[in-house]
Amino acid sequence: MFGFSRSRAKTSDTDLVEEPDLSGNAQGTESDVIAAINLTQAVIEFSLDGTIRTANENFLSLLEYSLDEVQGKHHRIFVPPEDAKSAEYQKFWQDLGNGVAQTAQFRRITKSGKDVWIQASYPPILKSGTVDRIIKFATDVTDQVIESASANSQIDAINRAQAVIEFDLDGTIRHANKNFLGLMGYTMEEVEGKHHRIFVDPVEANSPEYAKFWDNLRLGHYQTAEFRRITKNGSEVWIHATYNPISDPNGKIIKVIKFANDITEEFHKREEFELMSMVANQTSNAVVITDIDRHILYVNSGFTNMFGFTLEHVAGKWIKDILVGPQTDPATVERITAELNQPRAFYDEIELRNGNGDPLWISVTSNPTQDDHGNHTGFIGIIADINDVKSKALEYQARFDAISKSMLFADWEPDGRLLNINEFMQLKSISDAATRSALHDLHDLLGTEDLEKLRATGVLYIEFDLRFGDRQTAFGFSATLATVQDSDGHIKKFIMYASDVTDKRQVVSKSEAVVKELVKSGSDITSMISTINDIASKTNMLAMNATIESARAGDAGRGFAVVASEVRELASQAGESASKINTVVALNHNLIAELSEEINKLRSS
């Protein structure tokens, strides 16, 4: 209705007023009453068609007009144009002409265009039993209306933003807004007249603390806290709520209104954060949280233990200003900075310095953090002390480098394709490309039978040759191959370490040739010894025959006997020498046999 709300009554004896005298000429009590009305209220008089006949000073002052400016004009000069053109406005004056009084709060427009609100009554005035004119009695209620509108707007805002529910003093539910009903999963019909305990865990509802909670509300003590509540379907919600006791004008507590916000998600996030904080402070790893500009916001006790700096020392600073020292690889710092600038998650290993300036190897895992809208808010980093592990790794790397300089290393995909080789062959003036070409397929190196044996047993020992280009001799290798498997036993790759046995093979070959020559020489010596023994035997026989013949010859044979004796002595000495040579030859034969056995072992090793 055109800018106001009003109550309307049908014509009755109290609606119709006999014509009063507003001129001030009435006598006695009536004059005093009219004077009092003119003093306290805004009064204006209209013809039945709404034409203004007269108005007192209160009315004119309220609407900012003089009497000359309004007299003879229509009432619509005080009404917003859109209302004045409405059918409802026309009916308003028709009802007054028919003797139906109008009483309500009305919005009116002053001469300067300002809004004023009035509490007004339009009683029809009778003359000789018929409606003669209309008098309006009004009071300025602009401040009250504005204050009420502000309060209503605040209440509407609260109802839009918060869950609101109203209780009797015993906890019986009187009313709840949509936000509250939606949060708890009920309809108004399901909660009206029920007790507040339907939202409370049964154990809590039966506790002395719960009874005291309502006792305090009845005493006028408001309650505000975080509360756990149960929805219709039994799920848990957490609310931040204020229970406000409401008093009547006499100060008597008449009801309780509760304003609540759903903080379930926030509560669980806080729980999660508290749990993470507890874990962070219990772990030996260092935890660092920074803002978007990488200034430190938080460090845990692990950080303090690892580096010697407390949060008080590092808050607001950059990690690199605290931990990065001259021994830190600049390329690593540059790489990490690039990852942070993206920003994106990364893992890296870096050598830093602790609070004492001592070098410390750490691993860092960094992740950018985001708010609920996906906006980048900062970083969280987990730092682990890998000093011991890194020292061992560097030691192993040194060992591996040493092995790589003395052995050929290669690995292959499960299907036999070459992955990597080391630089061993480059030390022998063989290019990387040539080595890759020679080892490009494991099937060519092993053959089907050996490859299946390697797959089945996980390890294989072989010897093989590699020939490169127009070289006259091949490189010989003694190799150990093994499989690398995942946790399910599937082969991830094959690896090989191979020793260069080319020189050993040449030594063995030369040694075998020498042994053969020694064996041949031994055979020749044995043959010569046999000849010497035969000559000695025959010489000895001739000497014996000569001795016999000299005896037969008597004195004539004495000289011949002396010669025979000398010959026999020479035969004896020859036999002894042959025997000694034979012993030496036998000893050499044993030594050659042992040498041959060692060469065989060397060949097979």
C-alpha positions in Angstrom: 0.0 0.0 0.0 1.3 3.4 -1.0 4.2 3.9 1.5 2.3 3.1 4.7 0.6 0.4 6.7 -2.7 1.1 8.4 -5.7 -0.4 10.1 -9.1 0.3 8.7 -12.4 0.2 10.6 -16.0 0.5 9.3 -18.1 3.5 10.2 -19.3 3.5 13.8 -20.3 6.0 16.4 -16.7 6.4 17.5 -15.5 6.8 13.9 -17.8 9.7 13.1 -17.0 12.9 15.0 -19.4 15.7 15.4 -18.1 18.9 13.9 -15.5 20.5 16.3 -14.5 24.1 16.3 -10.9 24.3 15.3 -10.9 28.1 15.3 -10.4 28.3 19.0 -13.7 30.0 19.6 -15.3 27.1 21.4 -16.1 27.6 25.1 -14.9 25.8 28.2 -13.6 22.3 28.2 -14.0 21.7 24.5 -11.8 24.7 23.8 -9.1 23.5 26.2 -9.1 20.1 24.5 -8.8 21.5 21.0 -6.0 23.8 22.2 -4.2 20.8 23.7 -4.5 18.9 20.5 -3.2 21.8 18.4 -0.3 22.1 20.8 0.8 18.5 20.7 -0.3 17.2 17.3 -0.1 18.1 13.7 -3.7 18.7 12.5 -5.0 19.3 9.0 -8.5 19.5 7.6 -9.7 18.3 4.2 -12.8 18.4 2.1 -14.3 15.1 1.1 -12.4 15.2 -2.2 -9.1 15.6 -0.4 -8.7 19.4 -0.9 -6.9 21.1 2.0 -9.1 23.5 4.0 -6.8 24.4 6.9 -3.8 23.1 8.9 -2.2 24.1 12.2 1.3 25.2 12.8 2.6 21.8 13.9 1.5 20.2 10.6 2.8 23.1 8.4 6.2 23.1 10.2 6.5 19.3 9.9 5.8 19.4 6.1 7.8 22.7 5.6 4.8 24.6 4.1 2.9 27.8 4.9 -0.9 27.8 5.1 -1.1 29.8 1.9 1.0 27.2 0.0 -1.3 24.3 0.9 -4.7 25.8 1.3 -6.9 24.7 -1.7 -4.4 22.1 -2.8 -5.0 18.4 -2.8 -3.7 16.1 -0.2 -1.6 14.3 -2.9 1.1 17.1 -2.6 2.3 15.3 0.5 2.2 11.8 -1.1 4.9 10.2 -3.3 3.8 10.5 -7.0 3.7 6.8 -7.5 1.4 6.3 -4.6 -0.8 9.3 -5.5 -1.6 7.6 -8.9 -2.5 4.2 -7.5 -5.9 2.7 -7.2 -5.3 2.1 -3.6 -4.9 5.8 -3.0 -8.2 6.5 -4.7 -9.9 3.9 -2.6 -8.4 5.5 0.5 -10.3 8.7 -0.1 -13.5 6.8 -1.2 -13.5 5.0 2.2 -13.0 8.3 4.1 -15.9 9.8 2.1 -18.0 6.8 3.1 -17.2 7.4 6.8 -14.5 4.7 7.2 -11.7 6.1 9.4 -8.1 5.4 8.5 -5.3 5.0 11.1 -1.7 3.9 10.4 1.9 5.0 9.9 2.2 6.9 6.6 5.2 8.0 4.5 4.8 11.7 3.5 7.0 14.1 1.4 7.9 17.5 2.7 8.2 20.7 0.5 12.0 20.1 0.3 11.5 16.5 -0.9 12.5 14.8 2.4 10.7 11.8 3.7 8.8 12.0 7.0 6.8 9.3 8.7 3.7 10.1 10.7 1.4 8.1 12.9 -2.0 9.5 11.8 -5.7 9.1 12.1 -8.1 10.3 9.5 -11.6 10.5 11.3 -14.5 11.6 9.1 -16.4 14.6 10.6 -20.2 14.5 10.7 -22.5 17.5 10.2 -26.2 16.9 10.6 -25.6 13.2 10.5 -23.6 13.1 7.3 -19.9 13.1 6.5 -18.9 16.8 6.0 -15.1 16.8 6.0 -12.0 14.9 7.1 -9.7 15.9 9.9 -6.3 14.3 10.3 -4.4 14.1 13.6 -0.7 13.2 13.1 2.4 12.7 15.2 6.0 12.7 13.7 7.4 9.2 14.1 10.2 9.5 11.6 13.0 8.7 14.1 11.1 5.7 15.5 10.4 4.4 12.0 14.0 4.8 10.9 15.2 3.2 14.1 12.7 0.3 13.7 13.7 -0.1 10.0 17.3 -0.2 11.0 16.5 -2.8 13.7 14.5 -4.8 11.2 17.3 -4.6 8.6 19.7 -5.8 11.2 17.4 -8.7 12.2 17.0 -9.6 8.5 20.8 -9.5 8.1 21.2 -11.7 11.1 18.7 -14.1 9.7 20.4 -14.2 6.4 23.9 -14.7 7.9 23.2 -16.7 11.0 21.2 -19.6 12.4 18.7 -18.3 14.8 16.4 -20.2 17.2 14.1 -19.0 20.0 13.3 -20.9 23.2 11.0 -20.7 26.2 12.8 -20.5 29.5 12.5 -24.3 30.0 14.2 -24.9 26.6 11.1 -25.6 24.5 11.6 -24.4 20.9 9.3 -21.6 19.9 10.7 -20.7 16.4 13.8 -21.2 14.2 14.9 -19.6 11.0 15.7 -21.3 7.7 19.4 -21.2 8.4 19.1 -23.1 11.6 16.6 -25.6 10.3 18.8 -26.2 7.2 21.9 -26.7 9.4 20.2 -29.2 11.6 18.2 -31.0 8.9 14.7 -30.4 10.4 11.5 -28.6 9.4 9.8 -26.1 11.6 7.0 -28.6 12.3 9.5 -31.2 13.5 11.1 -28.9 16.1 8.4 -26.6 17.3 7.4 -27.5 20.9 10.3 -29.9 21.3 13.1 -29.4 23.8 16.5 -28.1 22.9 18.0 -31.5 23.9 17.0 -33.0 20.6 20.1 -31.3 19.2 22.4 -32.5 22.0 24.2 -35.8 22.5 22.2 -37.9 25.0 25.1 -38.2 27.4 25.5 -34.4 27.5 21.7 -33.8 27.7 21.5 -35.9 30.9 24.5 -34.3 32.6 24.4 -31.8 35.5 26.3 -29.4 33.4 23.5 -29.2 30.9 20.9 -28.6 33.6 23.1 -25.8 35.0 23.4 -24.4 31.5 19.7 -23.7 31.4 19.6 -22.5 35.0 22.1 -19.8 34.2 20.1 -18.7 31.1 16.9 -18.4 33.3 19.0 -16.2 35.7 19.8 -13.9 32.8 23.4 -15.1 32.2 24.1 -15.3 28.5 26.2 -18.2 27.3 28.7 -18.1 24.4 31.1 -20.9 23.3 31.7 -23.5 20.7 29.2 -26.4 21.0 28.9 -29.8 19.5 25.4 -30.5 18.2 23.7 -33.5 16.5 21.6 -33.2 13.3 18.5 -35.1 12.5 20.4 -37.7 10.6 22.8 -38.2 13.5 25.8 -36.4 12.0 28.0 -34.0 14.0 28.1 -30.3 13.6 30.1 -27.7 15.5 28.7 -24.2 16.1 29.8 -21.0 17.6 26.7 -19.8 19.5 25.5 -17.1 21.8 22.4 -17.9 24.0 20.9 -14.5 24.9 18.2 -14.2 27.6 15.5 -11.7 26.6 13.8 -9.4 29.1 10.4 -7.6 29.0 10.2 -3.9 29.8 10.1 -4.7 33.5 13.4 -6.7 33.4 11.8 -10.1 33.7 13.4 -12.8 31.6 10.8 -14.1 29.2 12.7 -16.2 26.5 16.1 -17.1 25.1 17.3 -16.4 21.6 20.3 -18.2 20.2 22.5 -16.9 17.4 24.8 -19.5 15.8 27.4 -19.9 13.1 28.4 -23.2 11.5 32.1 -23.7 12.3 32.3 -27.5 11.5 34.7 -27.1 8.7 36.8 -24.6 10.6 36.7 -26.8 13.7 38.0 -29.8 11.8 40.6 -27.8 10.1 41.7 -26.5 13.5 41.7 -30.0 14.8 43.8 -31.1 11.8 46.1 -28.2 12.2 46.6 -28.9 15.9 47.3 -32.6 15.1 49.7 -31.5 12.4 51.3 -29.1 14.8 51.7 -31.8 17.4 53.1 -34.2 14.8 55.4 -31.4 13.5 56.7 -30.7 17.0 57.2 -34.4 17.7 59.1 -35.2 14.4 62.8 -34.9 14.2 62.4 -33.3 10.7 62.3 -29.5 10.4 59.0 -27.9 9.4 58.9 -24.4 8.0 55.9 -22.3 6.9 56.3 -19.1 5.0 54.1 -16.4 3.5 53.8 -15.8 -0.2 57.0 -13.7 -0.1 58.9 -16.6 1.6 59.2 -14.8 4.9 59.2 -17.4 7.7 55.9 -17.6 9.7 56.5 -20.8 11.7 59.2 -23.3 12.5 58.9 -26.4 14.7 61.2 -27.7 17.4 62.8 -30.0 14.8 64.0 -26.9 13.0 65.5 -25.5 16.2 67.2 -28.8 17.0 68.6 -29.2 13.5 69.8 -25.7 12.9 70.0 -24.0 16.3 67.5 -21.2 15.5 64.2 -20.6 17.3 61.1 -19.0 15.7 62.0 -15.8 17.6 65.4 -15.7 15.7 64.0 -16.4 12.2 60.4 -15.0 12.1 60.0 -12.7 9.1 63.4 -13.7 7.5 64.2 -15.6 4.4 65.6 -19.1 4.9 68.4 -18.6 2.4 69.6 -15.5 4.4 69.9 -17.8 7.4 71.0 -21.2 6.1 72.7 -20.7 2.7 76.5 -20.4 3.1 79.5 -20.1 0.8 79.8 -23.9 0.5 76.3 -24.2 -0.9 76.2 -24.9 -4.6 75.0 -21.7 -6.3 73.5 -23.7 -9.2 71.3 -25.6 -6.7 70.2 -22.4 -5.0 69.3 -21.0 -8.5 67.4 -24.2 -9.3 65.4 -24.1 -6.1 64.6 -20.4 -6.5 63.2 -21.1 -10.0 60.9 -23.8 -8.6 59.7 -21.4 -5.9 59.0 -18.6 -8.5 56.6 -20.9 -10.4 55.4 -21.8 -7.7 55.4 -25.6 -7.7 56.2 -28.5 -5.5 59.8 -29.9 -5.6 62.3 -32.1 -3.9 66.0 -31.4 -3.7 69.2 -32.1 -1.7 71.4 -29.2 -0.7 74.3 -28.5 1.6 73.5 -25.7 4.1 75.1 -24.4 7.3 73.7 -24.7 10.8 73.8 -22.1 13.5 77.4 -22.9 14.3 78.4 -22.4 10.6 79.0 -26.1 10.2 78.0 -27.7 6.8 74.9 -29.9 6.9 73.4 -31.9 4.1 69.6 -31.8 4.0 66.8 -32.9 1.8 64.0 -30.4 1.3 60.4 -31.1 0.1 58.5 -27.9 -0.6 54.8 -27.4 -1.5 52.9 -24.2 -2.2 49.9 -23.6 0.0 46.5 -22.2 -1.2 43.4 -20.7 0.3 39.9 -22.0 -0.3 39.7 -20.0 -3.5 42.9 -21.6 -4.9 45.0 -18.4 -4.4 48.6 -19.0 -3.5 49.3 -18.1 0.1 52.8 -19.3 0.9 54.9 -22.4 1.2 55.4 -25.3 3.6 58.7 -27.1 3.6 59.8 -30.4 5.3 63.6 -30.6 5.9 65.3 -33.8 6.8 68.9 -34.2 8.0 70.7 -36.5 5.5 74.2 -35.6 6.5 75.1 -39.2 7.5 73.3 -40.7 4.5 74.8 -38.2 2.1 78.3 -38.8 3.5 77.9 -42.5 2.9 76.4 -41.8 -0.5 79.4 -39.6 -1.4 81.7 -42.4 -0.2 79.8 -44.9 -2.3 79.9 -42.5 -5.2 83.7 -42.3 -4.9 83.9 -46.0 -4.8 81.6 -46.3 -7.7 83.8 -43.8 -9.6 86.8 -45.8 -8.8 85.1 -49.0 -10.0 83.9 -47.2 -13.1 87.6 -46.4 -14.0 88.6 -50.1 -13.6 85.5 -51.9 -14.8 83.0 -51.7 -17.6 79.4 -50.9 -16.4 76.2 -51.2 -18.4 72.5 -51.7 -17.8 69.7 -52.7 -20.1 65.9 -52.4 -20.2 63.9 -55.6 -19.4 63.5 -56.1 -23.1 67.3 -56.0 -23.6 67.7 -52.5 -25.0 70.8 -50.7 -23.7 70.2 -47.9 -21.2 73.5 -46.6 -19.8 77.3 -47.3 -20.0 80.1 -45.7 -18.0 83.3 -44.1 -19.4 85.5 -47.1 -18.9 86.1 -47.8 -22.6 86.8 -44.2 -23.3 89.9 -44.6 -21.1 91.0 -47.2 -23.7 90.4 -44.8 -26.6 87.1 -46.4 -27.6 84.3 -43.9 -28.2 81.1 -43.9 -26.3 79.2 -44.4 -29.6 81.3 -47.5 -30.5 80.7 -49.1 -27.1 77.0 -48.4 -27.2 76.9 -50.0 -30.7 78.7 -53.1 -29.4 76.4 -53.5 -26.4 73.1 -52.2 -27.8 71.2 -55.4 -27.4 71.6 -57.9 -24.5 70.3 -60.7 -26.6 73.3 -60.3 -28.9 75.7 -60.4 -26.0 74.3 -63.4 -24.2 72.2 -65.5 -26.5 68.8 -66.9 -25.6 70.0 -69.7 -23.3 72.2 -67.5 -21.1 69.5 -64.7 -21.0 66.9 -67.2 -19.8 69.3 -68.4 -17.2 69.9 -64.8 -16.0 66.1 -64.2 -15.8 65.6 -67.4 -13.8 68.5 -67.2 -11.3 69.0 -63.4 -11.2 72.8 -63.7 -11.7 75.2 -64.9 -14.4 79.0 -65.2 -14.8 80.4 -65.1 -18.3 83.4 -64.2 -20.4 83.0 -62.4 -23.8 85.0 -60.6 -26.4 84.4 -57.2 -27.9 86.0 -56.2 -31.2 86.0 -52.6 -32.4 86.6 -51.5 -36.0 89.8 -52.7 -37.6 91.6 -53.6 -34.3 93.6 -56.8 -34.7 92.9 -58.0 -31.2 89.6 -58.1 -29.3 89.0 -56.9 -25.8 88.3 -59.8 -23.4 86.0 -59.3 -20.4 85.0 -61.4 -17.4 81.5 -60.2 -16.4 78.9 -60.6 -13.7 75.3 -59.8 -14.7 72.4 -59.4 -12.3 68.7 -58.5 -12.4 67.2 -55.5 -10.6 63.7 -56.3 -9.4 60.8 -54.3 -7.9 58.9 -55.2 -4.8 56.7 -57.6 -6.8 59.6 -59.5 -8.2 59.3 -58.0 -11.7 62.6 -57.3 -13.5 63.2 -53.5 -13.8 66.5 -53.8 -15.6 69.7 -55.8 -16.1 73.1 -54.6 -14.9 76.6 -55.7 -15.7 80.1 -55.2 -14.2 82.9 -56.5 -16.4 86.6 -56.7 -15.8 89.1 -56.3 -18.7 91.0 -59.6 -18.9 92.7 -58.9 -22.3 96.2 -58.5 -20.7 95.7 -61.6 -18.5 94.8 -63.7 -21.5 98.0 -62.5 -23.3 100.1 -63.5 -20.3 98.4 -66.9 -20.1 98.9 -67.4 -23.8 102.6 -66.6 -23.6 103.0 -68.7 -20.4 101.5 -71.7 -22.2 104.0 -71.3 -25.1 106.9 -71.2 -22.6 105.6 -74.3 -20.9 105.4 -76.1 -24.2 109.0 -75.1 -25.0 110.1 -76.3 -21.6 108.3 -79.6 -22.0 110.0 -80.1 -25.4 113.4 -79.2 -23.9 112.8 -81.6 -21.1 112.0 -84.4 -23.6 115.2 -83.5 -25.5 117.3 -83.6 -22.3 115.8 -86.9 -21.3 116.7 -88.3 -24.7 120.3 -87.1 -24.4 120.5 -88.5 -20.9 119.4 -91.9 -22.2 122.2 -91.7 -24.9 124.8 -90.8 -22.2 123.6 -93.7 -20.0 123.8 -96.0 -23.0 127.4 -94.9 -23.9 128.4 -95.2 -20.2 127.1 -98.7 -20.0 128.9 -99.7 -23.2 132.1 -98.0 -22.1 131.9 -99.9 -18.8 131.5 -103.2 -20.6 134.5 -102.5 -22.8 136.5 -101.6 -19.8 135.6 -104.9 -18.1 136.5 -106.8 -21.3 139.8 -104.9 -21.5 140.6 -105.8 -17.9 140.0 -109.5 -18.6 142.2 -109.5 -21.7 145.0 -107.6 -19.9 145.0 -110.3 -17.2 145.4 -113.0 -19.8 148.3 -111.1 -21.4 150.3 -111.0 -18.2 153.1 -108.5 -17.9 152.4 -107.4 -21.5 148.9 -106.3 -20.6 149.6 -104.3 -17.5 149.5 -100.9 -19.4 146.3 -101.9 -21.1 144.8 -102.7 -17.7 145.6 -99.2 -16.4 143.8 -97.7 -19.4 140.9 -100.0 -18.9 140.7 -98.9 -15.3 140.6 -95.2 -16.3 137.9 -96.0 -18.9 135.8 -97.7 -16.3 136.2 -94.7 -13.9 135.1 -92.4 -16.7 132.0 -94.6 -17.4 131.2 -94.5 -13.7 131.4 -90.7 -13.6 129.3 -90.4 -16.7 126.6 -92.6 -15.1 126.6 -90.5 -12.0 126.3 -87.3 -14.0 123.4 -88.7 -16.0 121.7 -89.7 -12.8 122.0 -86.2 -11.4 120.7 -84.7 -14.7 117.8 -87.1 -14.6 116.9 -85.9 -11.1 117.0 -82.2 -12.2 114.9 -83.1 -15.2 112.3 -84.8 -13.0 112.2 -81.8 -10.7 111.7 -79.4 -13.8 108.9 -81.7 -15.0 107.1 -81.3 -11.7 107.6 -77.5 -11.8 106.2 -77.4 -15.3 103.2 -79.4 -14.3 102.5 -77.0 -11.4 102.9 -74.0 -13.7 100.5 -75.5 -16.2 97.9 -76.0 -13.5 98.2 -72.4 -12.4 97.9 -71.2 -16.0 94.7 -73.2 -16.3 93.4 -71.6 -13.1 94.3 -68.2 -14.3 92.5 -68.9 -17.6 89.3 -69.9 -15.8 89.4 -67.0 -13.3 
